[in-house]
Amino acid sequence: MNKEKGLPAGKAGFTLIELLIGLAMTAVVFLLTTQVVIALLGRTTKGSRVETLEQTKNDIQTDLNNSIKWAEKVDFVDGVLSVDDTNFELVDGAILKNGERLTSNDVRITSFEVFKRTESESASSGQDGIGLNAEYYNTRDFTGDPIQQIDFEVDFFWGTDPPIPGLNENNVSVRWSGQVETIDDGQYTFYTRSDDGSRLWVNGQLVVDNWGYHGMTTKEGKITLEGHKRYDIVLEYFESGNYAGCRLMWSHKDIHEEVIPTQYLYPTAARANLEVVINAEHVEDPSLTDTYRIILTPRSGTVGAVHPAPTSSPQSTGSPSASGGTESPRPTITSSPSPTPTGPGDRPTLPPATSSPSPTPTPTPKPLR
């Protein structure tokens, strides 16, 4: 028997094997605990970054909603969301508000788009339009304060004269907006004929792209619409020099190509919602991404031009030639170009209408012709 009280023989203390086993088990526990801590820290870091993305969305939504709710006029042109005197735009991965960063430094914004969502209006009475809103600018890029009026239809050839009194002969732009009323279901072909550029949106879709510096040129595009409804329509035009003119036409299964008559044009657009779509990623972990979809509705103001971004405005360092000018890539649209004048003696003229114009109502205010 071992002389030590209470200890059987051979059990005086830990053996070497038991000590090694104990050390090994301690190391395993330490490693497991370390892995758990690392995992927890990783989840905490990831969760914090997800929260940053979510907070950025909330900040943007709150700011945009407060700005747009009581705005008088909202536009989205060339990538800039203009809300009265406040501008929102995407610059170097951040959304700026009047030049000041709105989004978090930890979040990179990869895209910023605005879409106009309207329900097409049923034409209750039908064919009682009075024309389109017209904004005439003394610049080629729709800047400055416009002269506003209602135009019965878009069927103009100004030659070398100013489009309206108070406007320059050259370097001007015009935006017509409102709604167009359809006749029957089916595919409609819209045409713009202009010198220089023009482009047409119907129901928020770029249907005709006739932009750039050129002589009198016709282009067309097709869109399928329901009958007896009104759809938003925006036509933009700019003139650089020499002759000027713009015409808006359509055709349908029962309509030969003609200038869109006054009774199918309405100066007031439908109440619209704005859908803002923003794609974002975390700067330190680009695999963490989010898409913000924000629906905004002006309470009393109007939603004006909402165009895909970016859209280049015509610019030139000198006098553009009839076929010159630099254009950004555009969707391919079927076109039927007409000859471009080659000299001052080749005065372009618009072709005569293929049908007699319908009676013209007298809108208020009376348009300047």
C-alpha positions as YAML, in Angstrom:
chain: A
units: angstrom
residues:
- id: 1
  name: MET
  ca: [0.00, 0.00, 0.00]
- id: 2
  name: ASN
  ca: [1.11, 3.58, -0.70]
- id: 3
  name: LYS
  ca: [1.98, 5.30, 2.51]
- id: 4
  name: GLU
  ca: [0.03, 8.45, 1.57]
- id: 5
  name: LYS
  ca: [-3.38, 8.42, 3.16]
- id: 6
  name: GLY
  ca: [-6.31, 8.10, 0.78]
- id: 7
  name: LEU
  ca: [-4.33, 7.44, -2.37]
- id: 8
  name: PRO
  ca: [-4.27, 3.99, -3.84]
- id: 9
  name: ALA
  ca: [-1.03, 2.61, -5.14]
- id: 10
  name: GLY
  ca: [0.13, 4.11, -8.50]
- id: 11
  name: LYS
  ca: [-2.11, 7.21, -8.12]
- id: 12
  name: ALA
  ca: [0.21, 9.61, -6.32]
- id: 13
  name: GLY
  ca: [-0.38, 12.44, -9.04]
- id: 14
  name: PHE
  ca: [-0.94, 13.17, -12.76]
- id: 15
  name: THR
  ca: [1.01, 10.94, -15.06]
- id: 16
  name: LEU
  ca: [2.80, 12.34, -18.12]
- id: 17
  name: ILE
  ca: [0.16, 10.91, -20.46]
- id: 18
  name: GLU
  ca: [-2.65, 12.53, -18.47]
- id: 19
  name: LEU
  ca: [-0.83, 15.86, -18.54]
- id: 20
  name: LEU
  ca: [-0.34, 15.71, -22.31]
- id: 21
  name: ILE
  ca: [-4.00, 14.80, -22.85]
- id: 22
  name: GLY
  ca: [-5.04, 17.74, -20.69]
- id: 23
  name: LEU
  ca: [-2.84, 20.16, -22.65]
- id: 24
  name: ALA
  ca: [-4.21, 18.84, -25.95]
- id: 25
  name: MET
  ca: [-7.81, 19.27, -24.79]
- id: 26
  name: THR
  ca: [-7.05, 22.82, -23.65]
- id: 27
  name: ALA
  ca: [-5.58, 23.64, -27.07]
- id: 28
  name: VAL
  ca: [-8.69, 22.26, -28.83]
- id: 29
  name: VAL
  ca: [-10.99, 24.29, -26.60]
- id: 30
  name: PHE
  ca: [-8.87, 27.38, -27.26]
- id: 31
  name: LEU
  ca: [-8.99, 26.85, -31.03]
- id: 32
  name: LEU
  ca: [-12.75, 26.27, -31.00]
- id: 33
  name: THR
  ca: [-13.32, 29.32, -28.86]
- id: 34
  name: THR
  ca: [-11.13, 31.43, -31.18]
- id: 35
  name: GLN
  ca: [-13.06, 30.28, -34.24]
- id: 36
  name: VAL
  ca: [-16.37, 31.09, -32.56]
- id: 37
  name: VAL
  ca: [-15.12, 34.55, -31.61]
- id: 38
  name: ILE
  ca: [-13.85, 35.17, -35.14]
- id: 39
  name: ALA
  ca: [-17.17, 34.02, -36.61]
- id: 40
  name: LEU
  ca: [-19.11, 36.22, -34.22]
- id: 41
  name: LEU
  ca: [-16.91, 39.20, -35.02]
- id: 42
  name: GLY
  ca: [-17.32, 38.51, -38.76]
- id: 43
  name: ARG
  ca: [-21.07, 38.38, -38.42]
- id: 44
  name: THR
  ca: [-21.02, 41.56, -36.37]
- id: 45
  name: THR
  ca: [-18.91, 43.36, -39.02]
- id: 46
  name: LYS
  ca: [-21.12, 42.12, -41.85]
- id: 47
  name: GLY
  ca: [-24.24, 43.07, -39.92]
- id: 48
  name: SER
  ca: [-22.83, 46.54, -39.34]
- id: 49
  name: ARG
  ca: [-22.15, 46.99, -43.04]
- id: 50
  name: VAL
  ca: [-25.64, 45.78, -43.96]
- id: 51
  name: GLU
  ca: [-27.04, 48.28, -41.48]
- id: 52
  name: THR
  ca: [-24.97, 51.04, -43.14]
- id: 53
  name: LEU
  ca: [-26.50, 50.17, -46.52]
- id: 54
  name: GLU
  ca: [-29.98, 50.19, -44.98]
- id: 55
  name: GLN
  ca: [-29.39, 53.49, -43.17]
- id: 56
  name: THR
  ca: [-28.17, 55.07, -46.41]
- id: 57
  name: LYS
  ca: [-31.40, 54.02, -48.08]
- id: 58
  name: ASN
  ca: [-33.46, 55.54, -45.26]
- id: 59
  name: ASP
  ca: [-31.49, 58.79, -45.46]
- id: 60
  name: ILE
  ca: [-32.00, 59.07, -49.23]
- id: 61
  name: GLN
  ca: [-35.68, 58.19, -48.99]
- id: 62
  name: THR
  ca: [-36.35, 60.71, -46.23]
- id: 63
  name: ASP
  ca: [-34.51, 63.52, -48.01]
- id: 64
  name: LEU
  ca: [-36.09, 62.88, -51.41]
- id: 65
  name: ASN
  ca: [-39.56, 62.49, -49.95]
- id: 66
  name: ASN
  ca: [-39.32, 65.74, -48.00]
- id: 67
  name: SER
  ca: [-38.00, 67.56, -51.06]
- id: 68
  name: ILE
  ca: [-40.47, 66.19, -53.62]
- id: 69
  name: LYS
  ca: [-43.65, 66.09, -51.53]
- id: 70
  name: TRP
  ca: [-44.38, 69.81, -51.82]
- id: 71
  name: ALA
  ca: [-42.30, 70.60, -54.91]
- id: 72
  name: GLU
  ca: [-43.83, 72.67, -57.69]
- id: 73
  name: LYS
  ca: [-41.78, 71.12, -60.50]
- id: 74
  name: VAL
  ca: [-39.71, 67.93, -60.74]
- id: 75
  name: ASP
  ca: [-37.51, 66.95, -63.70]
- id: 76
  name: PHE
  ca: [-34.87, 64.29, -64.36]
- id: 77
  name: VAL
  ca: [-32.69, 65.26, -67.31]
- id: 78
  name: ASP
  ca: [-29.05, 64.41, -68.05]
- id: 79
  name: GLY
  ca: [-28.75, 62.45, -64.81]
- id: 80
  name: VAL
  ca: [-29.81, 65.37, -62.61]
- id: 81
  name: LEU
  ca: [-32.98, 65.16, -60.51]
- id: 82
  name: SER
  ca: [-34.16, 68.77, -60.21]
- id: 83
  name: VAL
  ca: [-36.68, 69.48, -57.46]
- id: 84
  name: ASP
  ca: [-37.46, 73.20, -57.73]
- id: 85
  name: ASP
  ca: [-34.09, 74.77, -56.80]
- id: 86
  name: THR
  ca: [-32.56, 71.56, -55.41]
- id: 87
  name: ASN
  ca: [-30.48, 69.22, -57.57]
- id: 88
  name: PHE
  ca: [-29.63, 65.58, -56.83]
- id: 89
  name: GLU
  ca: [-27.01, 63.83, -58.98]
- id: 90
  name: LEU
  ca: [-24.57, 60.92, -58.96]
- id: 91
  name: VAL
  ca: [-20.92, 62.01, -58.94]
- id: 92
  name: ASP
  ca: [-17.96, 59.67, -58.30]
- id: 93
  name: GLY
  ca: [-19.98, 57.04, -56.45]
- id: 94
  name: ALA
  ca: [-21.91, 59.47, -54.25]
- id: 95
  name: ILE
  ca: [-25.27, 61.20, -54.52]
- id: 96
  name: LEU
  ca: [-24.81, 64.94, -54.14]
- id: 97
  name: LYS
  ca: [-27.47, 67.39, -53.03]
- id: 98
  name: ASN
  ca: [-26.66, 70.82, -54.45]
- id: 99
  name: GLY
  ca: [-23.02, 69.76, -54.55]
- id: 100
  name: GLU
  ca: [-22.89, 68.38, -50.98]
- id: 101
  name: ARG
  ca: [-22.53, 64.65, -50.30]
- id: 102
  name: LEU
  ca: [-25.83, 63.07, -49.22]
- id: 103
  name: THR
  ca: [-24.79, 59.40, -49.00]
- id: 104
  name: SER
  ca: [-22.42, 57.71, -46.53]
- id: 105
  name: ASN
  ca: [-18.67, 57.60, -47.21]
- id: 106
  name: ASP
  ca: [-18.87, 53.84, -46.58]
- id: 107
  name: VAL
  ca: [-21.35, 53.30, -49.42]
- id: 108
  name: ARG
  ca: [-20.63, 53.53, -53.14]
- id: 109
  name: ILE
  ca: [-23.60, 54.35, -55.40]
- id: 110
  name: THR
  ca: [-23.18, 52.56, -58.73]
- id: 111
  name: SER
  ca: [-26.32, 53.79, -60.52]
- id: 112
  name: PHE
  ca: [-29.02, 56.44, -60.06]
- id: 113
  name: GLU
  ca: [-32.12, 56.30, -62.27]
- id: 114
  name: VAL
  ca: [-35.54, 57.93, -62.12]
- id: 115
  name: PHE
  ca: [-38.62, 56.63, -63.91]
- id: 116
  name: LYS
  ca: [-42.01, 58.25, -64.40]
- id: 117
  name: ARG
  ca: [-44.94, 55.94, -63.66]
- id: 118
  name: THR
  ca: [-48.35, 57.06, -64.88]
- id: 119
  name: GLU
  ca: [-51.56, 55.27, -65.61]
- id: 120
  name: SER
  ca: [-52.82, 56.06, -69.08]
- id: 121
  name: GLU
  ca: [-56.00, 58.10, -68.82]
- id: 122
  name: SER
  ca: [-59.23, 57.04, -70.45]
- id: 123
  name: ALA
  ca: [-60.47, 59.63, -72.92]
- id: 124
  name: SER
  ca: [-63.94, 60.22, -71.53]
- id: 125
  name: SER
  ca: [-65.19, 62.71, -74.09]
- id: 126
  name: GLY
  ca: [-62.52, 62.14, -76.72]
- id: 127
  name: GLN
  ca: [-60.96, 64.25, -79.46]
- id: 128
  name: ASP
  ca: [-61.31, 67.59, -77.70]
- id: 129
  name: GLY
  ca: [-57.62, 68.44, -77.32]
- id: 130
  name: ILE
  ca: [-56.28, 71.98, -77.67]
- id: 131
  name: GLY
  ca: [-52.57, 71.32, -78.29]
- id: 132
  name: LEU
  ca: [-49.39, 70.92, -76.25]
- id: 133
  name: ASN
  ca: [-47.49, 72.95, -73.68]
- id: 134
  name: ALA
  ca: [-44.53, 74.65, -75.38]
- id: 135
  name: GLU
  ca: [-41.40, 75.99, -73.69]
- id: 136
  name: TYR
  ca: [-39.11, 78.10, -75.91]
- id: 137
  name: TYR
  ca: [-35.53, 78.66, -74.71]
- id: 138
  name: ASN
  ca: [-32.89, 81.12, -75.92]
- id: 139
  name: THR
  ca: [-30.28, 78.35, -75.56]
- id: 140
  name: ARG
  ca: [-29.63, 75.02, -77.26]
- id: 141
  name: ASP
  ca: [-29.75, 73.02, -74.02]
- id: 142
  name: PHE
  ca: [-33.06, 74.02, -72.39]
- id: 143
  name: THR
  ca: [-31.42, 76.29, -69.83]
- id: 144
  name: GLY
  ca: [-32.65, 79.68, -68.68]
- id: 145
  name: ASP
  ca: [-36.22, 80.91, -68.30]
- id: 146
  name: PRO
  ca: [-38.45, 79.74, -71.16]
- id: 147
  name: ILE
  ca: [-41.21, 81.60, -72.96]
- id: 148
  name: GLN
  ca: [-44.31, 79.43, -72.46]
- id: 149
  name: GLN
  ca: [-47.44, 79.08, -74.55]
- id: 150
  name: ILE
  ca: [-49.77, 76.44, -75.98]
- id: 151
  name: ASP
  ca: [-49.13, 75.31, -79.56]
- id: 152
  name: PHE
  ca: [-52.05, 73.81, -81.46]
- id: 153
  name: GLU
  ca: [-49.81, 71.25, -83.15]
- id: 154
  name: VAL
  ca: [-46.14, 70.85, -84.05]
- id: 155
  name: ASP
  ca: [-45.92, 71.78, -87.72]
- id: 156
  name: PHE
  ca: [-43.36, 74.56, -88.10]
- id: 157
  name: PHE
  ca: [-40.87, 75.80, -90.66]
- id: 158
  name: TRP
  ca: [-39.31, 79.05, -89.44]
- id: 159
  name: GLY
  ca: [-36.58, 79.26, -92.06]
- id: 160
  name: THR
  ca: [-34.07, 81.85, -90.80]
- id: 161
  name: ASP
  ca: [-36.62, 83.70, -88.64]
- id: 162
  name: PRO
  ca: [-36.95, 83.37, -84.83]
- id: 163
  name: PRO
  ca: [-39.45, 80.65, -83.84]
- id: 164
  name: ILE
  ca: [-41.43, 83.23, -81.82]
- id: 165
  name: PRO
  ca: [-40.98, 86.93, -81.01]
- id: 166
  name: GLY
  ca: [-38.39, 87.47, -78.29]
- id: 167
  name: LEU
  ca: [-36.30, 84.46, -79.30]
- id: 168
  name: ASN
  ca: [-32.98, 84.27, -81.15]
- id: 169
  name: GLU
  ca: [-32.87, 83.21, -84.79]
- id: 170
  name: ASN
  ca: [-30.32, 80.50, -83.92]
- id: 171
  name: ASN
  ca: [-29.12, 78.51, -80.90]
- id: 172
  name: VAL
  ca: [-32.57, 77.87, -79.47]
- id: 173
  name: SER
  ca: [-34.43, 74.85, -78.07]
- id: 174
  name: VAL
  ca: [-38.08, 73.94, -77.60]
- id: 175
  name: ARG
  ca: [-39.80, 71.37, -75.43]
- id: 176
  name: TRP
  ca: [-43.41, 70.37, -76.16]
- id: 177
  name: SER
  ca: [-45.19, 68.26, -73.53]
- id: 178
  name: GLY
  ca: [-48.63, 66.96, -72.63]
- id: 179
  name: GLN
  ca: [-50.61, 63.94, -73.76]
- id: 180
  name: VAL
  ca: [-51.56, 62.30, -77.02]
- id: 181
  name: GLU
  ca: [-54.90, 60.52, -77.39]
- id: 182
  name: THR
  ca: [-55.02, 57.26, -79.32]
- id: 183
  name: ILE
  ca: [-57.75, 56.20, -81.73]
- id: 184
  name: ASP
  ca: [-57.70, 52.39, -81.76]
- id: 185
  name: ASP
  ca: [-55.60, 49.60, -80.28]
- id: 186
  name: GLY
  ca: [-52.45, 48.66, -82.12]
- id: 187
  name: GLN
  ca: [-49.06, 49.82, -83.28]
- id: 188
  name: TYR
  ca: [-48.48, 53.52, -83.90]
- id: 189
  name: THR
  ca: [-45.61, 54.98, -85.90]
- id: 190
  name: PHE
  ca: [-44.42, 58.41, -84.78]
- id: 191
  name: TYR
  ca: [-42.22, 60.64, -86.95]
- id: 192
  name: THR
  ca: [-40.19, 63.75, -86.30]
- id: 193
  name: ARG
  ca: [-38.92, 65.90, -89.15]
- id: 194
  name: SER
  ca: [-36.49, 68.54, -88.02]
- id: 195
  name: ASP
  ca: [-33.53, 70.82, -88.71]
- id: 196
  name: ASP
  ca: [-31.51, 70.40, -86.40]
- id: 197
  name: GLY
  ca: [-32.21, 67.72, -83.77]
- id: 198
  name: SER
  ca: [-35.38, 66.30, -82.26]
- id: 199
  name: ARG
  ca: [-36.30, 63.38, -79.99]
- id: 200
  name: LEU
  ca: [-39.66, 62.05, -78.88]
- id: 201
  name: TRP
  ca: [-40.84, 60.17, -75.80]
- id: 202
  name: VAL
  ca: [-44.27, 58.48, -75.72]
- id: 203
  name: ASN
  ca: [-45.48, 56.93, -72.46]
- id: 204
  name: GLY
  ca: [-41.98, 57.37, -71.02]
- id: 205
  name: GLN
  ca: [-40.30, 55.48, -73.89]
- id: 206
  name: LEU
  ca: [-37.82, 57.07, -76.27]
- id: 207
  name: VAL
  ca: [-39.57, 56.32, -79.56]
- id: 208
  name: VAL
  ca: [-37.78, 58.60, -82.03]
- id: 209
  name: ASP
  ca: [-34.17, 59.74, -81.74]
- id: 210
  name: ASN
  ca: [-33.45, 62.34, -84.41]
- id: 211
  name: TRP
  ca: [-30.86, 64.19, -82.32]
- id: 212
  name: GLY
  ca: [-27.69, 65.83, -83.60]
- id: 213
  name: TYR
  ca: [-26.67, 68.50, -86.11]
- id: 214
  name: HIS
  ca: [-28.25, 67.93, -89.52]
- id: 215
  name: GLY
  ca: [-30.43, 69.39, -92.21]
- id: 216
  name: MET
  ca: [-34.13, 68.63, -92.53]
- id: 217
  name: THR
  ca: [-34.30, 64.91, -91.65]
- id: 218
  name: THR
  ca: [-37.15, 62.52, -90.87]
- id: 219
  name: LYS
  ca: [-36.90, 59.62, -88.46]
- id: 220
  name: GLU
  ca: [-39.56, 57.28, -87.13]
- id: 221
  name: GLY
  ca: [-40.23, 54.82, -84.33]
- id: 222
  name: LYS
  ca: [-43.01, 52.42, -83.38]
- id: 223
  name: ILE
  ca: [-44.91, 51.75, -80.17]
- id: 224
  name: THR
  ca: [-47.99, 49.67, -79.33]
- id: 225
  name: LEU
  ca: [-50.73, 51.53, -77.45]
- id: 226
  name: GLU
  ca: [-54.27, 50.89, -76.27]
- id: 227
  name: GLY
  ca: [-57.07, 52.73, -78.02]
- id: 228
  name: HIS
  ca: [-59.07, 55.67, -76.65]
- id: 229
  name: LYS
  ca: [-56.52, 56.52, -73.99]
- id: 230
  name: ARG
  ca: [-54.16, 59.42, -73.36]
- id: 231
  name: TYR
  ca: [-50.43, 58.86, -73.01]
- id: 232
  name: ASP
  ca: [-47.72, 61.26, -71.88]
- id: 233
  name: ILE
  ca: [-45.72, 62.74, -74.74]
- id: 234
  name: VAL
  ca: [-42.56, 64.89, -74.75]
- id: 235
  name: LEU
  ca: [-40.90, 66.29, -77.88]
- id: 236
  name: GLU
  ca: [-37.57, 68.12, -77.64]
- id: 237
  name: TYR
  ca: [-35.98, 70.16, -80.42]
- id: 238
  name: PHE
  ca: [-32.88, 72.30, -80.83]
- id: 239
  name: GLU
  ca: [-31.64, 74.60, -83.59]
- id: 240
  name: SER
  ca: [-28.01, 75.55, -84.08]
- id: 241
  name: GLY
  ca: [-27.89, 77.71, -87.19]
- id: 242
  name: ASN
  ca: [-29.28, 78.51, -90.63]
- id: 243
  name: TYR
  ca: [-32.71, 77.06, -91.39]
- id: 244
  name: ALA
  ca: [-35.04, 75.84, -88.65]
- id: 245
  name: GLY
  ca: [-38.18, 73.72, -88.51]
- id: 246
  name: CYS
  ca: [-39.86, 70.86, -86.66]
- id: 247
  name: ARG
  ca: [-42.86, 68.66, -87.40]
- id: 248
  name: LEU
  ca: [-44.52, 65.88, -85.33]
- id: 249
  name: MET
  ca: [-46.46, 63.22, -87.25]
- id: 250
  name: TRP
  ca: [-48.00, 59.80, -86.75]
- id: 251
  name: SER
  ca: [-49.58, 56.94, -88.68]
- id: 252
  name: HIS
  ca: [-51.74, 53.96, -87.73]
- id: 253
  name: LYS
  ca: [-53.52, 51.14, -89.52]
- id: 254
  name: ASP
  ca: [-56.31, 53.51, -90.57]
- id: 255
  name: ILE
  ca: [-54.26, 56.73, -90.65]
- id: 256
  name: HIS
  ca: [-51.85, 57.68, -93.38]
- id: 257
  name: GLU
  ca: [-48.79, 59.66, -92.24]
- id: 258
  name: GLU
  ca: [-50.01, 63.07, -91.07]
- id: 259
  name: VAL
  ca: [-49.27, 65.87, -88.62]
- id: 260
  name: ILE
  ca: [-50.92, 64.88, -85.32]
- id: 261
  name: PRO
  ca: [-54.14, 66.95, -85.30]
- id: 262
  name: THR
  ca: [-54.89, 69.38, -82.49]
- id: 263
  name: GLN
  ca: [-57.88, 67.45, -81.15]
- id: 264
  name: TYR
  ca: [-55.62, 64.51, -80.19]
- id: 265
  name: LEU
  ca: [-53.17, 66.67, -78.19]
- id: 266
  name: TYR
  ca: [-53.65, 67.80, -74.57]
- id: 267
  name: PRO
  ca: [-51.42, 70.24, -72.67]
- id: 268
  name: THR
  ca: [-51.91, 68.70, -69.22]
- id: 269
  name: ALA
  ca: [-50.15, 65.46, -68.31]
- id: 270
  name: ALA
  ca: [-51.58, 62.85, -65.95]
- id: 271
  name: ARG
  ca: [-50.64, 62.87, -62.26]
- id: 272
  name: ALA
  ca: [-47.46, 60.84, -62.02]
- id: 273
  name: ASN
  ca: [-45.41, 58.92, -59.50]
- id: 274
  name: LEU
  ca: [-41.63, 58.84, -59.56]
- id: 275
  name: GLU
  ca: [-39.75, 55.59, -59.08]
- id: 276
  name: VAL
  ca: [-36.16, 56.20, -58.00]
- id: 277
  name: VAL
  ca: [-33.90, 53.16, -58.48]
- id: 278
  name: ILE
  ca: [-30.46, 53.28, -56.85]
- id: 279
  name: ASN
  ca: [-27.87, 50.49, -56.80]
- id: 280
  name: ALA
  ca: [-25.35, 50.59, -53.94]
- id: 281
  name: GLU
  ca: [-22.45, 48.56, -52.56]
- id: 282
  name: HIS
  ca: [-20.34, 48.73, -49.42]
- id: 283
  name: VAL
  ca: [-16.91, 50.29, -50.03]
- id: 284
  name: GLU
  ca: [-15.03, 47.77, -47.86]
- id: 285
  name: ASP
  ca: [-16.99, 44.75, -49.09]
- id: 286
  name: PRO
  ca: [-18.31, 45.21, -52.67]
- id: 287
  name: SER
  ca: [-20.02, 41.80, -52.43]
- id: 288
  name: LEU
  ca: [-22.55, 43.47, -50.13]
- id: 289
  name: THR
  ca: [-24.97, 45.20, -52.49]
- id: 290
  name: ASP
  ca: [-28.46, 46.59, -52.29]
- id: 291
  name: THR
  ca: [-31.02, 48.06, -54.66]
- id: 292
  name: TYR
  ca: [-33.13, 50.92, -53.40]
- id: 293
  name: ARG
  ca: [-36.53, 51.34, -55.03]
- id: 294
  name: ILE
  ca: [-38.27, 54.46, -53.76]
- id: 295
  name: ILE
  ca: [-41.75, 55.55, -54.92]
- id: 296
  name: LEU
  ca: [-42.40, 59.28, -54.56]
- id: 297
  name: THR
  ca: [-45.51, 61.31, -55.35]
- id: 298
  name: PRO
  ca: [-45.64, 65.10, -55.54]
- id: 299
  name: ARG
  ca: [-48.72, 66.28, -53.61]
- id: 300
  name: SER
  ca: [-49.54, 69.28, -55.76]
- id: 301
  name: GLY
  ca: [-46.67, 69.92, -58.16]
- id: 302
  name: THR
  ca: [-46.05, 68.57, -61.63]
- id: 303
  name: VAL
  ca: [-43.61, 66.00, -62.93]
- id: 304
  name: GLY
  ca: [-41.98, 67.36, -66.06]
- id: 305
  name: ALA
  ca: [-39.38, 65.77, -68.28]
- id: 306
  name: VAL
  ca: [-38.05, 62.43, -67.05]
- id: 307
  name: HIS
  ca: [-35.41, 61.14, -69.42]
- id: 308
  name: PRO
  ca: [-32.89, 58.30, -69.29]
- id: 309
  name: ALA
  ca: [-29.51, 59.31, -67.89]
- id: 310
  name: PRO
  ca: [-27.15, 60.43, -69.08]
- id: 311
  name: THR
  ca: [-28.38, 62.28, -72.16]
- id: 312
  name: SER
  ca: [-25.93, 64.58, -73.87]
- id: 313
  name: SER
  ca: [-27.07, 68.04, -74.88]
- id: 314
  name: PRO
  ca: [-25.84, 69.29, -78.25]
- id: 315
  name: GLN
  ca: [-22.56, 71.16, -77.98]
- id: 316
  name: SER
  ca: [-20.15, 72.54, -80.51]
- id: 317
  name: THR
  ca: [-16.90, 74.50, -80.45]
- id: 318
  name: GLY
  ca: [-17.57, 76.00, -83.86]
- id: 319
  name: SER
  ca: [-20.25, 76.17, -86.50]
- id: 320
  name: PRO
  ca: [-21.52, 72.63, -87.12]
- id: 321
  name: SER
  ca: [-21.98, 71.44, -90.64]
- id: 322
  name: ALA
  ca: [-25.14, 69.80, -91.82]
- id: 323
  name: SER
  ca: [-23.74, 66.36, -91.12]
- id: 324
  name: GLY
  ca: [-21.30, 67.30, -88.35]
- id: 325
  name: GLY
  ca: [-21.57, 67.30, -84.58]
- id: 326
  name: THR
  ca: [-20.77, 64.69, -82.01]
- id: 327
  name: GLU
  ca: [-23.55, 62.50, -80.72]
- id: 328
  name: SER
  ca: [-23.66, 59.99, -77.91]
- id: 329
  name: PRO
  ca: [-24.70, 56.42, -78.80]
- id: 330
  name: ARG
  ca: [-28.44, 56.13, -79.34]
- id: 331
  name: PRO
  ca: [-30.89, 53.27, -79.83]
- id: 332
  name: THR
  ca: [-31.23, 52.21, -83.43]
- id: 333
  name: ILE
  ca: [-34.48, 53.48, -84.89]
- id: 334
  name: THR
  ca: [-35.78, 52.95, -88.39]
- id: 335
  name: SER
  ca: [-35.43, 56.18, -90.29]
- id: 336
  name: SER
  ca: [-36.04, 57.68, -93.70]
- id: 337
  name: PRO
  ca: [-33.54, 60.54, -94.03]
- id: 338
  name: SER
  ca: [-34.27, 63.26, -96.53]
- id: 339
  name: PRO
  ca: [-31.57, 65.05, -98.54]
- id: 340
  name: THR
  ca: [-29.45, 67.54, -96.59]
- id: 341
  name: PRO
  ca: [-29.07, 70.98, -98.20]
- id: 342
  name: THR
  ca: [-25.60, 71.53, -99.63]
- id: 343
  name: GLY
  ca: [-25.62, 75.29, -100.04]
- id: 344
  name: PRO
  ca: [-27.54, 78.44, -99.25]
- id: 345
  name: GLY
  ca: [-29.60, 78.12, -102.41]
- id: 346
  name: ASP
  ca: [-31.01, 74.74, -101.30]
- id: 347
  name: ARG
  ca: [-33.75, 76.02, -99.01]
- id: 348
  name: PRO
  ca: [-35.37, 73.00, -97.29]
- id: 349
  name: THR
  ca: [-39.13, 72.86, -97.14]
- id: 350
  name: LEU
  ca: [-41.49, 70.65, -95.20]
- id: 351
  name: PRO
  ca: [-43.62, 68.38, -97.38]
- id: 352
  name: PRO
  ca: [-47.33, 69.20, -97.55]
- id: 353
  name: ALA
  ca: [-49.66, 67.42, -95.16]
- id: 354
  name: THR
  ca: [-51.31, 64.33, -96.56]
- id: 355
  name: SER
  ca: [-54.70, 65.25, -95.14]
- id: 356
  name: SER
  ca: [-56.60, 68.44, -94.51]
- id: 357
  name: PRO
  ca: [-56.06, 69.90, -91.04]
- id: 358
  name: SER
  ca: [-58.99, 69.65, -88.72]
- id: 359
  name: PRO
  ca: [-60.70, 72.77, -87.31]
- id: 360
  name: THR
  ca: [-58.51, 74.53, -84.78]
- id: 361
  name: PRO
  ca: [-60.07, 75.46, -81.42]
- id: 362
  name: THR
  ca: [-58.90, 78.59, -79.64]
- id: 363
  name: PRO
  ca: [-56.86, 77.68, -76.55]
- id: 364
  name: THR
  ca: [-56.14, 79.95, -73.62]
- id: 365
  name: PRO
  ca: [-53.66, 81.60, -73.70]
- id: 366
  name: LYS
  ca: [-53.75, 82.21, -77.43]
- id: 367
  name: PRO
  ca: [-50.54, 80.81, -78.94]
- id: 368
  name: LEU
  ca: [-48.08, 83.02, -80.74]
- id: 369
  name: ARG
  ca: [-47.70, 81.81, -84.31]
...
